[in-house]
Amino acid sequence: MKSQDILSVIISIIIIIAVAILQKQSKVIAALISTMPVRAGLAIWIVYAATNGRKEDVTQFSLSVAYSLIPTFLFAVAAWLAARAGMKLGGILISGYSIWALVAGTIFLARKFLGLG
């Protein structure tokens, strides 16, 4: 297992514990911690290291990360709307992941067939 993989797991565990503890104190702080771009930062670091910092590769990957934020944001909006509508956890997650998959697939196809980066 690579050091980046181990670090990613450790940071993820710390974030889960922090959210579990802090959500009792402040839902806003817990939400901010849960959406920290830790995995994106680690992924950019891995791509940077794997490509010896080649600008084109790092730039392309960073753009892909930026595009990927759109379905993630819409996941959160769909989950919020489902929770507001009184859905149980299963419905909330299905709503969020359905929107995420639809938008992620649309972005992937648009990028592939329309050459959007």
Sequence and secondary structure as in RCSB ss.txt:
>XXXX:A:sequence
MKSQDILSVIISIIIIIAVAILQKQSKVIAALISTMPVRAGLAIWIVYAATNGRKEDVTQFSLSVAYSLIPTFLF
AVAAWLAARAGMKLGGILISGYSIWALVAGTIFLARKFLGLG
>XXXX:A:secstr
  HHHHHHHHHHHHHHHHHHHHTTT HHHHHHHHT  HHHHHHHHHHHHHTTT HHHHHHHHHHHHHHHHHHHHH
HHHHHHHHHTT  HHHHHHHHHHHHHHHHHHHHHHHHHH   
